Amino acid sequence: MGIPGGFGVALVGGLVSAALYGITILQTYVYFMHCSEDALITKLLVAATWILDTLHMSLMGHLLYYYLITNYGVPTSLKYIVWSYPVSLLVNVLVVVVVQLFFAHKIYCLCRPQLKWLLTTLVILLVLIRFVGGMGLGAVMFVHNEATIFTQIRFSVIIPTGTTFILSEGLITMLLCVLLYGGSRDGLPRTKRLLNTLIVYAVNRCLLTLLVAIAMFSMTVEVQDSWSMGLDFIIGRLYTNSLLASLNARQYLRSQNPETAVHLHMNAIDFADPQKLSGQGESQKDGEVPASSMAFASRDSELAEVDVDPGQGIAEEIWMAREEMETECRGR
């Protein structure tokens, strides 16, 4: 692998990563300026992610400077892996795992009680397998710093780790879309619009990271190490921005729904048991308006004032309010 043919791709990946880091700084600033009401754990998560992203950016700069400046014209330097590369891989793995666990928590909040542990455990298991594989890969590269190590561990470590990475990301994307779609079928019109917007956000958030992950996996299989390096520079930044974008988008969603006072502290909504509510409607005769529906309509503004606690499950208080109203209607 020569400098022009090899590190040209890595350099372009580094430049794209630097541009994305600028967006990360902007989004972090916006978050701390406009989301001061968030729980402390969420603020610490954002701060930790930004620190890891900054550390990865520094390591990436050292790697490119080492090969392209310090050892320019020294072909033998390409036979060895500089220490900053495996360390940057470890930092990248931490960023990806933290963001994926964040969205795994959202899936846990969206799921019904009967399924939440099953689906969340599956997602977390894939994320942890990828975490162990990524840490093992970084450790092996740090100890055995010869470039030939990639070929030796390609099928035993790199490909299995990449496979679990793609599976975990694909599963998160699918579950977010399915769960949000399930909640949008039996809601109020404005709720349906909001949930459809969240589905689009979920697809856009995951689609880009998933495509980059697939491309990086393909380049690894094809033994294109320079392409894998360039894409690895980018993917961590994409994950950080996806986390920050999902948090910062809440303010925009609130502004798009000025007619309702619902304060969504998270970027998803869950309605408890839509089948139960729809089943009541089917049991009524044609042309007859159920008393519960009239009660819901008359107290819609009351429901809209429910404030969702960011530390609790998504829209848990809305769920409880609806159940309370339904019980009261039965008593009437």
Order of alpha helices (4+ residues) and beta strands (2+ residues): alpha-alpha-alpha-alpha-alpha-alpha-alpha-alpha-alpha-alpha-alpha-alpha
